């Protein structure tokens, strides 16, 4: 079973969201998602200032196996990207919930976080997939 930190929120499409306070969230892909993808070789991140709506294609992560879209889990403006991933996409493999974060969003509506899955709900969605 993959590591699923209880303090994070999740989507059924394997993104995680950490509320950093002040209406800002950090977004990444889950350990389960990076396990499925394998060794990551490239990450295509959104641009700072991009406006994203929930469900929009926000980024692409490419592995030796496949490329996979990363969807915006919430609506808002991209305020920061993890530039380290440009030279070291493998950070997602080694630390999906830490140094492997993808981008930060300033939320349009903080109540959107309530519609995301908790760790237990996400674990249940993984079990259904397998």
Backbone bond lengths (Angstrom), bond angles and torsions (degrees), N, CA, C in turn:
res aa  C-N    CA-C-N  psi(-1)  N-CA   C-N-CA  omega(-1)  CA-C   N-CA-C  phi
1 X - - - 1.457 - - 1.525 109.48 -
2 X 1.289 116.18 133.76 1.459 121.46 179.02 1.528 110.83 -67.42
3 X 1.312 114.70 156.46 1.450 122.32 173.29 1.535 108.06 -70.29
4 X 1.347 117.13 128.78 1.464 121.49 179.39 1.532 107.85 -132.33
5 X 1.338 117.43 90.41 1.463 120.02 -177.99 1.532 112.44 -57.64
6 X 1.329 115.80 131.47 1.463 121.85 -175.82 1.530 113.05 -68.97
7 X 1.334 117.90 -24.01 1.466 119.77 -175.48 1.527 113.26 -80.13
8 X 1.323 117.86 -7.18 1.457 121.87 -178.32 1.523 111.52 -98.14
9 X 1.334 115.52 163.77 1.466 123.19 171.48 1.533 106.85 -108.76
10 X 1.326 116.45 160.08 1.467 120.69 -172.59 1.519 111.43 -140.59
11 X 1.340 114.68 161.57 1.455 120.92 170.91 1.520 107.92 -114.86
12 X 1.314 116.29 161.82 1.463 120.00 178.34 1.526 110.91 -71.35
13 X 1.350 116.90 -11.98 1.472 121.43 178.20 1.532 111.55 -97.03
14 X 1.331 116.85 16.74 1.470 124.78 169.31 1.523 115.98 76.86
15 X 1.334 116.90 26.15 1.465 119.51 169.66 1.530 108.16 -95.72
16 X 1.341 115.78 149.05 1.458 120.33 172.54 1.515 109.11 -114.69
17 X 1.341 115.46 154.59 1.458 122.62 -177.95 1.528 108.26 -135.15
18 X 1.324 115.43 128.22 1.468 120.92 174.68 1.524 107.95 -116.74
19 X 1.342 116.85 121.64 1.461 120.45 177.90 1.526 107.86 -79.00
20 X 1.321 116.08 117.50 1.457 121.82 -176.64 1.525 112.25 -91.91
21 X 1.326 117.13 -3.19 1.465 121.00 -175.86 1.513 110.14 98.28
22 X 1.327 116.84 163.04 1.464 123.17 179.46 1.526 112.73 55.92
23 X 1.340 117.53 29.73 1.460 120.64 176.89 1.510 114.17 71.64
24 X 1.330 117.45 20.19 1.465 121.79 179.71 1.526 108.25 -112.99
25 X 1.339 115.38 135.10 1.464 120.49 177.47 1.524 109.95 -124.51
26 X 1.322 114.88 148.57 1.459 122.60 172.22 1.523 106.96 -101.70
27 X 1.340 116.30 138.46 1.461 122.15 -176.30 1.528 109.65 -122.40
28 X 1.320 115.67 141.36 1.464 121.44 174.30 1.522 109.27 -151.99
29 X 1.331 115.65 -175.68 1.467 119.12 173.14 1.520 108.20 -105.44
30 X 1.306 115.34 152.13 1.456 120.16 -174.46 1.524 112.18 -73.95
31 X 1.318 113.40 162.66 1.458 120.03 176.18 1.532 109.92 -58.96
32 X 1.326 116.43 -38.83 1.468 121.27 178.48 1.537 110.26 -59.29
33 X 1.337 116.41 -44.64 1.467 120.81 -178.88 1.527 110.97 -63.37
34 X 1.323 117.17 -45.51 1.461 118.60 -178.29 1.523 110.63 -69.06
35 X 1.352 117.86 -30.34 1.470 120.55 174.06 1.522 110.85 -60.77
36 X 1.343 115.61 -43.67 1.466 120.43 -179.10 1.533 111.48 -66.21
37 X 1.329 116.18 -37.28 1.462 120.60 -177.30 1.527 112.73 -74.66
38 X 1.316 116.84 -35.94 1.461 120.26 -174.98 1.517 110.87 88.50
39 X 1.324 116.24 -158.61 1.466 121.27 -174.76 1.523 111.35 -65.51
40 X 1.329 115.74 119.32 1.462 120.65 -178.83 1.525 110.34 -81.78
41 X 1.335 114.92 137.64 1.463 120.54 -176.89 1.530 112.96 -118.87
42 X 1.344 117.43 -16.02 1.464 120.17 -179.25 1.522 109.50 -159.45
43 X 1.322 115.52 145.79 1.462 121.71 175.08 1.521 108.08 -132.14
44 X 1.327 116.04 129.32 1.466 122.33 176.66 1.525 106.90 -108.85
45 X 1.329 116.57 106.53 1.460 122.47 -174.37 1.527 111.25 -96.64
46 X 1.344 116.72 159.04 1.464 119.19 174.55 1.531 109.46 -68.86
47 X 1.318 116.51 171.05 1.457 121.08 176.30 1.525 109.68 -92.81
48 X 1.326 116.10 146.93 1.455 119.39 172.62 1.526 107.61 -58.84
49 X 1.327 116.11 136.39 1.459 121.57 -178.22 1.519 113.29 95.56
50 X 1.337 117.75 -12.61 1.470 120.13 177.02 1.522 109.99 -63.09
51 X 1.324 115.79 137.18 1.466 121.25 172.75 1.521 107.79 -93.85
52 X 1.318 115.81 126.47 1.461 121.36 -179.52 1.519 110.02 -119.57
53 X 1.317 115.86 142.36 1.464 121.64 172.25 1.519 107.84 -108.91
54 X 1.306 116.41 151.85 1.460 121.23 179.31 1.525 109.99 -50.52
55 X 1.327 115.48 127.42 1.461 120.80 178.56 1.516 114.64 93.68
56 X 1.336 117.72 -11.37 1.472 120.23 177.46 1.525 110.62 -64.10
57 X 1.337 116.53 149.34 1.458 120.68 168.77 1.524 106.60 -66.35
58 X 1.324 116.51 118.72 1.461 120.26 -175.87 1.520 112.61 -107.88
59 X 1.335 117.10 -33.31 1.460 121.50 -176.37 1.528 108.17 -156.27
60 X 1.331 114.59 169.40 1.467 120.66 174.60 1.518 107.55 -132.38
61 X 1.330 116.12 132.77 1.460 120.72 173.23 1.520 107.24 -113.41
62 X 1.335 115.50 131.26 1.458 120.58 -177.39 1.520 109.56 -116.15
63 X 1.317 114.41 133.84 1.465 120.22 176.47 1.512 108.41 -118.45
64 X 1.316 115.83 179.18 1.458 119.30 176.06 1.525 109.96 -66.24
65 X 1.333 118.21 -20.00 1.460 122.77 -178.97 1.523 113.50 -89.91
66 X 1.354 116.88 -43.58 1.465 120.34 -169.84 1.522 110.93 -165.47
67 X 1.322 114.75 168.24 1.463 121.22 170.55 1.528 106.77 -107.50
68 X 1.317 115.93 142.68 1.461 120.12 -177.77 1.517 109.65 -135.67
69 X 1.335 115.85 135.34 1.456 120.48 176.33 1.523 110.14 -74.17
70 X 1.325 115.09 146.52 1.456 122.50 171.10 1.521 105.32 -112.72
71 X 1.325 116.20 128.09 1.459 121.34 -175.44 1.517 111.09 -100.98
72 X 1.331 115.32 147.91 1.462 120.35 176.86 1.526 108.83 -67.82
73 X 1.326 117.90 120.69 1.459 120.06 -179.56 1.527 113.35 -79.08
74 X 1.332 115.97 -16.38 1.465 122.63 -177.72 1.534 108.56 -145.36
75 X 1.328 115.45 168.12 1.459 121.89 178.16 1.525 109.59 -96.81
76 X 1.331 115.76 135.11 1.457 119.64 177.21 1.511 111.47 165.90
77 X 1.330 115.09 -165.71 1.465 122.12 -177.63 1.523 110.33 -108.71
78 X 1.332 115.66 133.89 1.456 120.89 176.06 1.531 107.50 -70.41
79 X 1.334 115.75 121.08 1.470 118.72 -178.16 1.519 112.56 -110.09
80 X 1.330 116.84 -13.57 1.470 119.89 179.10 1.520 108.83 -160.20
81 X 1.328 115.83 145.08 1.458 120.73 172.92 1.524 108.30 -121.46
82 X 1.315 115.39 157.24 1.464 120.51 179.64 1.532 107.89 -86.70
83 X 1.335 115.77 91.41 1.464 121.22 -175.93 1.521 112.78 -65.20
84 X 1.333 117.73 -22.40 1.468 120.35 178.58 1.529 111.69 -60.37
85 X 1.333 116.86 -27.08 1.468 120.25 -177.43 1.526 112.50 -69.16
86 X 1.338 117.30 -21.07 1.467 119.80 179.07 1.525 110.71 -60.67
87 X 1.326 116.57 -39.28 1.467 121.00 -179.80 1.517 112.58 -99.40
88 X 1.344 116.95 -17.26 1.470 120.00 -175.06 1.531 111.64 -140.78
89 X 1.355 117.66 66.56 1.464 119.66 179.90 1.530 112.83 -62.24
90 X 1.331 116.34 -20.57 1.466 120.62 179.65 1.533 112.79 -65.95
91 X 1.352 117.43 -11.23 1.475 119.85 174.30 1.527 110.54 -57.71
92 X 1.335 116.49 -31.62 1.465 119.90 178.59 1.527 109.49 -65.33
93 X 1.324 117.51 -39.81 1.461 120.69 178.29 1.522 111.65 -66.82
94 X 1.324 117.11 -40.67 1.462 120.15 -173.99 1.522 113.08 -84.22
95 X 1.344 118.23 -25.80 1.463 120.65 -175.45 1.526 109.77 -152.77
96 X 1.337 116.30 66.07 1.465 121.81 -174.33 1.529 113.01 -56.76
97 X 1.331 117.39 -34.89 1.462 120.70 -176.59 1.522 113.15 -97.77
98 X 1.323 118.18 3.97 1.462 121.44 -178.99 1.511 110.79 -126.06
99 X 1.343 116.39 -105.07 1.468 121.59 -176.71 1.530 113.10 -63.26
100 X 1.329 117.53 -15.41 1.463 121.06 -178.73 1.517 114.48 -90.11
101 X 1.342 118.28 16.47 1.468 120.26 176.22 1.523 110.21 -60.18
102 X 1.336 117.59 156.16 1.463 121.26 -175.64 1.528 113.48 -101.24
103 X 1.330 116.85 -56.21 1.467 120.06 -176.44 1.518 110.20 -156.42
104 X 1.354 114.93 165.80 1.463 121.74 178.28 1.522 108.65 -117.75
105 X 1.333 114.29 141.53 1.466 121.47 -178.54 1.525 109.22 -123.18
106 X 1.345 115.76 136.33 1.473 122.26 168.67 1.521 105.55 -88.56
107 X 1.335 116.37 113.36 1.459 122.25 -174.48 1.521 113.17 -65.61
108 X 1.341 115.71 140.27 1.462 120.62 169.54 1.523 110.17 -77.01
109 X 1.345 116.24 -35.51 1.461 121.35 -175.24 1.531 109.02 -144.81
110 X 1.317 116.42 107.30 1.463 120.71 -174.93 1.531 112.06 -63.25
111 X 1.321 117.84 -22.53 1.468 119.41 -179.20 1.527 111.68 -68.03
112 X 1.330 117.91 -15.13 1.471 120.44 176.00 1.530 111.59 -58.58
113 X 1.313 116.68 -28.87 1.466 120.13 -179.60 1.526 111.50 -60.26
114 X 1.330 116.38 -28.69 1.461 120.91 -178.78 1.530 112.29 -66.07
115 X 1.327 117.38 -23.46 1.463 120.28 -177.18 1.532 112.17 -86.82
116 X 1.329 117.21 -5.70 1.465 120.38 179.69 1.528 110.48 -82.90
117 X 1.320 115.38 160.14 1.461 121.31 -179.68 1.524 111.40 -76.07
118 X 1.329 116.53 145.31 1.455 119.57 168.78 1.530 107.61 -85.46
119 X 1.326 116.88 178.11 1.468 120.62 -175.84 1.527 111.62 -58.10
120 X 1.324 116.24 -41.54 1.468 120.05 -179.60 1.527 111.21 -65.43
121 X 1.330 116.30 -42.67 1.462 120.59 178.45 1.518 111.67 -63.72
122 X 1.339 115.94 -40.29 1.467 119.56 178.59 1.523 110.66 -67.10
123 X 1.315 117.36 -42.12 1.468 120.74 177.88 1.528 110.06 -58.72
124 X 1.333 116.37 -39.96 1.458 120.68 176.83 1.505 112.20 -64.14
125 X 1.342 117.73 -37.05 1.472 119.98 -179.80 1.535 110.68 -70.15
126 X 1.335 117.57 -32.33 1.465 121.01 176.48 1.528 109.64 -67.96
127 X 1.326 116.11 -44.49 1.462 120.54 -179.24 1.521 111.00 -59.39
128 X 1.344 117.29 -36.25 1.461 120.86 178.93 1.527 111.26 -67.91
129 X 1.335 116.81 -31.95 1.470 121.24 -178.85 1.528 111.59 -71.45
130 X 1.327 117.01 -30.07 1.464 120.12 -172.51 1.503 112.39 -87.82
